[in-house]
Amino acid sequence: MGFGFQNVGSFIRECNGTTLRYDQACLSILTDEEVTLWSQYAECDGCKLLPTATFPKSDPIIVRTSDTLLYALKNSSGIICKGSYQFGEYGQYVFNLTEGAKNKCLPRMTAEPDAAYLPILTTILILLSMATMWYVVKGIGKRVVAGRLYARFFAREDNELGSETRVLTEVSVVRPPVRSRLRSLDIFRGFAIALMIFVNAGGGGYSVFAHSTWNGLTVADVVFPWFAFTMGEALVLSLNTKLRTAMPRTTAFYQVVRRSLFLSLIGIVLGSADSTWTDVRLPGVLQRLAAMYLIVGALECALMRTTQNITPGRSLLRDIATGWQQWLATILLVAIQVCISLTVAAPGCPRGYSGPGGIHLSAAGNHSLKNCTGGIAGYIDRTLLGPAHLYRGGTFKELYRTVVPHDPEGILGVFSGVLVVQAGAHATRIMLAYNHARARIMRWIFWSIMFGVGGGALCMFSKNGGPVPINKNLWSVSYCLVTSSMAFFIQAVLYFIVDLKNKWGGRPLYYAGQNALFLYVGSELLKRHFPLHWYLEAPTHAQLLATHAGAMLIWLAVGVFLHRKRIFITL
């Protein structure tokens, strides 16, 4: 008896005449009676099983392989069996429910799946090989090319802020730092923007490089707050220089407002593709950055101390003393967000509900969450901005079968997002307050631990538990704390390797970090155009990973070109 399975080459298989895509498998049921498959994916938190197909009337069905499938098989007498199974990509499976068959409740594999994550390992090895070859060529060039030619193409810039770090030349001559940029900051920003370009391009089609369905944390979820963190670092660094050179605070505030306005306008233009004013998306990534930048920038313009209080010193609490007023205002904003989220109920929704709505928690008999997507945060956005001006997609939409829109860059999330930018600002205040590298690194690590433990406690170190789960769609406080914790740690590591030990120049990420905004805007405008985008009729993970990584490398090359031409595009 045939099951509609057909192998087509080593990567592409078919399921009853339909070509399987990546993250898909084929499932059929062999039965002597009418059997209904009820199923739901484990990612759908608290969702009831839904009727999926009836056999033998139905043809083989396609199932997702990126998540575990929960299932139950029912006949006229009731449940035959139930369980869960993680299918493999391009695999073909069958439930054998005929009389005398063994292990009826487990699907039997009839065609082996492919190794879905092998392309990631291959790509990593290729990139590491390319980096190794670059440094080998650079090392040879260092010894062959004459001094001036080498200095022109390979000499690295020193770190800023006049730390006690010294750079040793080949003849062991001590040379003090002379540059005005913090190299590790540009590298961190370049890393964030490169990862953001890769994720926005599609991330090879992998779920780990896609945003979480609702609660949880993936690689795609951390790049935005990391970039916001570096924005806070650069903000304080820039304002400190301006205010210490006698720039009026009102002038500095005007510059902050102007940059925020331009960021917002650029963001709205980017989100207006194929839209009219009646349905253009008003919130967005750049709009969120602009709002957080404006709030933190206003606080810094009003409260930043440029006296001896932030000169190098050894005081144990000097970093807190120089920024306690800014933190007090930030905590107040975060408290407002938390109080509204936990105590104000959206119409027809439970108090404190912050789930995806739709069929969420339907397994417990809760059918009143249909219009509760995003809880009070979603309701505020739909009321003030209008449903037509919100993001109409979302990884949660299909899974939870939601009926109302929700924008992950909504209004209420700005208040909690300020915490991330303020954390970046505090990272720079630590640098300004302490001129000893050890003191800086120890404090970055300390705050990384404190933020991480605080965020973990709010979600009880679980995905869906605790009073405030980690949620990028809402920019929950736990999400902001955990991502800031990661950013503090990354900054400490990069500063130690790059600025203190001079073990890595950070190229080409360093170059990308100098024109991060331009690279992001350019990648968003052109991400659907050749050669940054390739049409693939039946793409595999390997093909998608190659094209998306290629798009990222092209933009990194643009960053290198702009650096070589000494072009720095800023607002």
C-alpha positions as a printed Julia matrix, in Angstrom:
571×3 Matrix{Float64}:
   0.0    0.0    0.0
   1.41   3.39  -0.96
   1.5    6.32   1.42
   2.13   9.07  -1.12
   5.84   9.31  -0.29
   8.35  10.06  -2.98
  12.02  10.93  -2.65
  13.18  13.63  -5.02
  16.92  14.0   -4.76
  18.89  14.18  -1.54
  17.32  17.35  -0.18
  13.85  17.73  -1.68
  11.08  15.25  -0.88
   7.41  15.25  -1.61
   4.35  14.55   0.5
   1.48  13.3   -1.65
   2.62  15.44  -4.58
   3.41  18.54  -2.5
   7.06  19.52  -2.3
   8.25  19.7    1.3
   9.9   22.89   2.43
  12.52  23.27   5.14
  11.22  22.53   8.66
   8.57  20.21   7.28
   7.94  16.47   7.38
   5.26  14.16   6.0
   2.91  12.16   8.22
   0.31   9.54   7.32
  -1.81   7.05   9.25
  -2.35   3.44   8.22
  -5.65   2.29   9.71
  -8.5   -0.17   9.19
 -11.1    2.2   10.66
 -11.85   5.87  10.66
  -9.38   7.67  12.92
  -9.08  11.38  13.64
  -5.76  13.02  14.45
  -6.0   15.79  17.06
  -2.82  17.83  17.39
  -1.19  20.99  18.64
   2.4   22.22  18.83
   4.07  22.37  22.23
   5.01  26.01  21.66
   1.32  26.91  21.94
   1.19  27.41  25.7
  -1.87  25.79  27.31
  -3.63  25.31  23.97
  -6.1   22.49  23.47
  -5.63  19.86  20.77
  -7.53  20.61  17.57
  -8.85  18.18  14.93
  -6.26  18.04  12.17
  -7.13  15.23   9.76
  -9.32  12.14   9.47
  -7.9    8.91   8.07
  -8.14   6.93   5.86
 -10.18   9.64   4.11
  -7.39  12.23   4.34
  -4.19  12.32   2.35
  -0.84  12.43   4.18
  -0.37  15.73   5.99
   2.59  18.07   6.38
   3.81  18.77   9.93
   6.34  21.27  11.28
   9.68  20.0   12.51
  10.77  23.14  14.38
   8.57  22.25  17.36
   7.35  19.17  19.17
   3.91  17.94  18.09
   1.4   16.97  20.77
  -1.18  14.54  19.41
  -4.08  12.24  20.19
  -5.6    9.58  17.94
  -9.33   9.06  18.35
 -11.85   6.64  16.84
 -15.56   6.29  17.41
 -14.91   4.73  20.82
 -12.64   7.47  22.11
  -8.91   8.06  22.45
  -6.74   5.28  21.02
  -3.5    6.8   22.22
  -1.78  10.11  22.74
   1.76  11.41  23.04
   4.31  13.84  21.67
   6.96  13.57  18.97
   9.72  15.72  17.46
   9.76  15.11  13.7
  12.88  15.52  11.59
  13.23  17.81   8.61
  12.19  16.18   5.3
  11.46  12.99   7.19
   8.48  10.78   6.31
   6.5    9.03   9.02
   3.49   6.79   9.45
   1.27   5.7   12.34
   0.45   2.02  11.86
  -2.86   1.38  13.64
  -3.73  -1.83  11.84
  -4.47  -4.97  13.81
  -1.35  -6.66  15.11
   0.9   -3.63  14.64
   3.35  -2.82  17.43
   4.02   0.58  19.02
   0.85   2.07  17.58
   1.27   5.29  19.52
   4.66   6.15  18.04
   5.17   7.17  14.4
   7.42   4.9   12.35
  10.05   6.51  10.14
   9.84   5.47   6.49
  12.44   7.92   5.15
  15.24   9.39   7.21
  15.29  13.14   7.86
  18.16  15.41   6.94
  20.59  16.94   9.43
  18.89  20.33   9.63
  21.61  22.07  11.65
  24.6   20.81   9.67
  24.64  23.94   7.43
  25.15  26.12  10.54
  28.26  24.16  11.5
  29.51  24.32   7.92
  28.98  28.09   7.76
  30.79  28.63  11.06
  33.76  26.59   9.84
  33.87  28.54   6.56
  33.75  31.91   8.34
  36.45  30.81  10.79
  38.6   29.64   7.88
  38.14  32.98   6.13
  39.11  34.84   9.31
  42.16  32.61   9.79
  43.3   33.17   6.23
  42.86  36.94   6.68
  45.06  37.02   9.76
  47.65  34.77   8.1
  47.81  37.09   5.1
  47.93  40.09   7.42
  50.78  38.53   9.39
  52.75  37.87   6.22
  52.05  41.38   4.98
  53.2   42.79   8.29
  56.62  41.32   7.79
  56.94  41.86   4.05
  55.39  45.26   3.43
  57.36  48.32   4.42
  56.44  50.26   7.52
  54.36  53.04   6.0
  52.39  50.75   3.71
  51.65  48.43   6.6
  50.6   51.29   8.85
  48.21  52.54   6.21
  46.28  49.3    5.83
  46.7   47.34   9.04
  47.67  49.61  11.94
  45.01  49.48  14.63
  43.58  52.44  16.43
  44.13  52.7   20.14
  41.46  52.9   22.79
  40.05  56.09  24.19
  39.5   57.69  27.58
  43.17  57.63  28.57
  43.1   54.38  30.55
  46.26  53.02  32.04
  46.49  50.56  29.14
  49.65  50.85  27.04
  50.13  49.5   23.53
  53.53  47.89  22.9
  55.04  48.15  19.47
  57.4   45.58  18.0
  60.36  47.36  19.54
  58.64  47.6   22.94
  58.23  51.37  22.84
  55.45  52.56  25.12
  52.91  54.63  23.18
  49.93  56.27  24.89
  46.47  56.03  23.36
  45.59  58.92  21.11
  42.3   58.07  19.43
  38.93  59.4   20.54
  36.81  56.3   19.93
  36.29  53.3   22.17
  37.09  50.39  19.91
  35.19  47.75  21.86
  32.03  49.88  21.66
  32.23  50.09  17.87
  32.89  46.36  17.67
  29.92  45.58  19.92
  27.69  47.86  17.85
  29.01  46.33  14.63
  28.35  42.82  15.96
  24.78  43.8   16.88
  24.07  45.37  13.49
  25.61  42.45  11.57
  23.49  39.99  13.53
  20.44  42.2   13.02
  20.98  42.25   9.24
  21.35  38.47   9.18
  18.24  37.92  11.28
  16.13  40.39   9.29
  17.24  38.73   6.07
  15.74  35.47   7.33
  18.4   33.83   9.48
  18.66  30.82   7.2
  15.08  29.87   8.05
  16.13  28.55  11.47
  13.82  29.06  14.43
  16.77  29.97  16.65
  17.35  32.98  14.39
  13.66  33.9   14.38
  11.78  35.78  17.08
  10.16  33.78  19.85
   6.53  32.95  19.25
   5.58  34.73  22.49
   7.55  34.09  25.67
  11.17  32.99  25.55
  14.45  34.17  24.1
  16.21  33.45  20.83
  19.21  34.97  19.06
  16.86  37.22  17.09
  15.38  38.57  20.33
  18.65  39.9   21.76
  20.04  41.98  18.89
  17.63  44.92  19.26
  18.27  45.5   23.0
  22.01  45.01  22.46
  21.96  47.77  19.86
  19.92  49.95  22.26
  22.53  49.25  24.95
  25.35  50.46  22.71
  23.26  53.52  21.85
  23.14  54.37  25.56
  26.91  53.93  25.8
  27.57  56.23  22.86
  25.04  58.79  24.1
  26.78  59.37  27.43
  30.2   59.28  25.82
  29.19  61.95  23.32
  27.3   64.17  25.78
  30.12  64.02  28.31
  32.56  65.31  25.7
  30.19  68.08  24.59
  29.22  69.26  28.07
  32.8   69.23  29.32
  33.74  71.54  26.44
  31.22  74.14  27.64
  28.37  73.29  25.26
  25.11  74.59  26.79
  22.81  71.86  28.03
  19.95  73.35  26.01
  22.0   72.99  22.83
  22.83  69.39  23.67
  19.14  68.69  24.35
  18.21  70.25  21.01
  20.61  67.88  19.27
  19.07  64.91  21.1
  15.55  65.98  20.08
  16.6   66.52  16.47
  18.22  63.11  16.23
  15.19  61.43  17.81
  12.89  63.15  15.33
  14.99  62.1   12.34
  15.16  58.51  13.61
  11.37  58.42  13.94
  10.8   59.82  10.47
  13.23  57.35   8.91
  11.5   54.51  10.74
   8.05  55.55   9.53
   9.32  55.84   5.95
  10.86  52.34   6.17
   7.56  50.96   7.44
   5.48  52.67   4.77
   6.41  50.38   1.9
   3.27  49.25   0.04
   1.18  51.32   2.44
  -0.89  54.47   2.43
  -1.27  56.92   5.29
  -4.45  55.13   6.35
  -2.59  51.92   7.14
   1.07  52.91   7.55
   2.74  51.33  10.56
   3.5   53.99  13.16
   5.55  52.02  15.7
   8.79  50.38  14.62
  12.39  49.6   15.5
  13.78  53.07  14.79
  10.76  54.73  16.39
  11.32  52.71  19.56
  15.02  53.62  19.53
  14.15  57.28  19.0
  11.72  57.35  21.94
  14.16  55.64  24.32
  17.03  57.82  23.1
  14.97  60.96  23.69
  14.05  60.0   27.26
  17.54  58.93  28.3
  19.11  61.83  26.4
  16.86  64.33  28.16
  17.77  62.84  31.54
  21.47  63.02  30.75
  21.28  66.58  29.43
  19.58  67.67  32.64
  21.41  65.54  35.21
  24.83  64.54  33.86
  27.67  65.65  36.11
  30.76  66.98  34.43
  32.63  68.01  37.6
  35.16  66.07  39.57
  32.45  63.58  40.53
  33.06  61.65  37.32
  36.8   62.05  37.11
  38.9   58.91  37.55
  38.81  57.57  41.07
  38.61  54.5   43.26
  35.41  55.08  45.22
  33.39  51.89  45.58
  30.08  53.59  44.74
  31.32  56.31  42.4
  29.46  54.89  39.36
  26.19  54.84  41.33
  26.75  58.3   42.8
  27.22  59.83  39.36
  24.0   58.41  37.95
  21.56  57.81  40.81
  19.19  60.53  39.63
  18.99  59.06  36.15
  18.38  55.63  37.63
  15.67  56.99  39.91
  13.8   58.41  36.92
  14.32  55.18  34.97
  13.02  53.03  37.83
   9.97  55.28  38.04
   9.22  54.73  34.34
   9.71  50.98  34.69
   7.46  50.95  37.77
   4.74  52.68  35.75
   5.01  50.02  33.04
   4.9   47.17  35.55
   1.99  48.62  37.52
  -0.09  49.19  34.4
   0.7   45.73  33.06
  -0.12  43.89  36.29
  -2.99  45.92  37.71
  -4.95  47.35  34.77
  -7.18  44.96  32.84
  -8.01  45.38  29.18
 -11.78  45.26  28.5
 -12.98  41.67  28.61
  -9.58  40.35  29.72
  -8.21  39.15  33.08
  -6.27  41.6   35.21
  -2.54  41.29  34.66
  -2.93  39.15  31.54
  -0.02  39.57  29.14
  -0.41  36.57  26.86
  -0.97  36.22  23.1
  -4.75  35.8   23.34
  -6.48  33.66  20.75
  -6.56  30.04  21.89
  -3.99  30.61  24.64
  -4.86  28.55  27.77
  -7.82  27.0   25.94
  -6.9   23.55  27.27
  -8.05  24.73  30.7
 -11.41  25.75  29.28
 -10.59  29.45  29.0
 -12.39  30.83  25.96
 -12.44  34.51  26.92
  -8.97  35.51  25.66
  -9.86  35.86  21.98
  -9.41  39.66  21.93
  -6.74  39.88  24.65
  -3.55  39.73  22.57
  -0.85  41.63  24.45
  -3.13  42.4   27.4
  -3.37  46.04  28.38
  -0.29  46.93  26.3
  -1.95  45.73  23.13
  -5.22  47.46  24.05
  -3.44  50.8   24.58
  -1.78  50.57  21.16
  -5.0   49.62  19.39
  -6.86  52.46  21.12
  -4.32  55.27  20.71
  -2.74  54.35  17.39
  -5.52  52.36  15.75
  -5.37  48.71  14.58
  -4.6   49.77  11.01
  -1.34  51.46  12.1
   0.08  48.45  13.94
   2.21  45.54  12.8
  -0.01  43.02  11.07
   2.32  40.04  11.25
   3.84  38.17  14.17
   5.14  34.67  14.77
   2.34  34.11  17.29
  -0.52  34.98  14.94
  -0.96  31.66  13.16
  -0.11  29.43  16.11
  -2.47  31.09  18.58
  -5.06  32.02  15.92
  -5.3   35.6   17.11
  -7.83  38.02  15.64
  -6.51  41.41  16.81
  -3.16  42.97  15.84
  -0.29  43.48  18.25
   2.84  45.55  17.67
   6.06  44.44  19.43
   7.29  48.07  19.36
   4.23  49.52  21.05
   3.87  52.45  23.43
   4.05  50.78  26.83
   7.24  48.93  25.99
   9.09  52.24  25.65
   8.97  52.7   29.44
  10.63  49.36  30.14
  12.96  49.72  27.16
  14.46  52.84  28.72
  16.03  50.44  31.22
  18.21  48.92  28.46
  19.45  52.28  27.18
  20.06  53.44  30.75
  22.08  50.29  31.39
  24.27  51.17  28.4
  24.6   54.71  29.73
  25.68  53.3   33.08
  28.32  51.16  31.37
  29.91  54.35  30.05
  29.55  56.12  33.4
  31.59  53.29  34.9
  34.27  53.98  32.32
  34.25  57.68  33.05
  34.32  57.21  36.81
  37.16  54.66  36.92
  40.4   54.85  35.01
  41.55  51.4   36.1
  40.65  48.62  33.67
  40.18  46.11  36.48
  37.67  48.36  38.24
  35.7   48.82  35.03
  35.57  45.12  34.16
  34.66  44.05  37.7
  31.74  46.49  37.79
  30.47  45.45  34.37
  30.55  41.83  35.52
  28.85  42.76  38.8
  25.98  44.53  37.05
  25.72  41.69  34.56
  25.16  39.27  37.44
  22.72  41.58  39.23
  20.63  42.21  36.11
  20.68  38.55  35.14
  19.59  37.32  38.57
  16.89  40.0   38.74
  15.47  39.11  35.34
  15.67  35.4   36.08
  13.86  35.83  39.39
  10.98  37.68  37.71
  10.39  34.78  35.33
  11.4   32.14  37.91
  14.16  31.04  35.51
  11.58  29.45  33.22
   9.99  30.21  29.88
   6.37  30.79  30.86
   6.62  31.02  34.64
   6.88  33.82  37.16
   4.97  37.1   37.42
   6.87  38.64  34.47
   7.99  36.12  31.8
  10.73  37.04  29.35
   8.85  38.48  26.39
  10.23  40.46  23.47
   6.77  41.22  22.08
   6.02  43.25  25.21
   9.57  44.22  26.17
   8.85  42.9   29.63
  11.08  44.01  32.51
  12.59  40.53  32.8
  13.45  40.63  29.08
  15.13  44.02  29.45
  17.09  42.89  32.52
  18.33  39.64  30.96
  19.37  41.2   27.65
  21.11  44.05  29.5
  22.9   41.46  31.6
  24.22  39.84  28.44
  25.26  43.23  27.06
  27.22  44.14  30.21
  29.08  40.84  29.98
  29.84  41.22  26.27
  31.13  44.75  26.84
  33.41  43.5   29.61
  34.8   40.69  27.44
  35.34  42.92  24.41
  37.0   45.62  26.49
  39.35  43.05  28.04
  40.29  41.47  24.69
  40.32  44.55  22.5
  41.12  47.64  24.54
  43.1   46.14  27.39
  45.02  43.22  25.89
  44.98  44.34  22.22
  44.46  40.74  21.11
  41.87  41.46  18.42
  41.16  44.42  16.16
  37.51  43.47  15.63
  37.57  43.85  11.85
  35.25  44.02   9.96
  32.75  44.49  12.84
  34.66  47.57  13.97
  34.08  49.22  10.6
  30.39  48.27  10.56
  29.95  49.8   14.01
  31.08  53.2   12.73
  28.19  53.37  10.24
  25.69  51.11  11.97
  22.59  53.22  11.3
  23.36  53.55   7.59
  23.93  49.81   7.24
  20.67  49.02   9.02
  18.59  51.43   6.94
  20.24  50.26   3.72
  19.67  46.59   4.56
  16.0   47.24   5.29
  15.48  49.15   2.04
  17.25  46.63  -0.18
  16.73  43.3    1.59
  14.3   42.13  -1.11
  16.53  43.11  -4.01
  19.3   41.27  -5.86
  22.06  40.46  -4.91
  20.91  40.7   -1.28
  17.92  38.5   -2.02
  17.64  35.4   -4.18
  14.39  33.75  -5.24
  14.46  30.05  -4.43
  11.46  27.96  -5.44
  12.03  25.2   -2.89
  14.74  26.52  -0.57
  16.66  24.44   1.92
  18.32  25.65   5.1
  21.71  25.44   3.42
  20.61  27.63   0.51
  18.87  30.17   2.74
  21.8   30.3    5.13
  24.2   30.94   2.26
  22.09  33.79   0.82
  21.35  35.43   4.18
  24.95  35.16   5.39
  26.04  36.5    2.0
  23.77  39.54   2.44
  25.31  40.19   5.84
  28.85  39.92   4.43
  27.98  42.32   1.6
  26.89  44.96   4.11
  30.0   44.35   6.19
  32.0   44.97   3.01
  30.1   48.23   2.56
  31.14  49.17   6.09
  34.78  48.47   5.25
  34.5   50.57   2.08
  33.0   53.52   3.98
  35.77  53.31   6.56
  38.48  53.25   3.89
  36.93  56.33   2.31
  36.66  57.98   5.74
  32.89  58.33   5.31
  30.92  58.3    8.56
  27.17  58.81   8.16
  25.42  59.93  11.34
  22.41  61.98  12.36
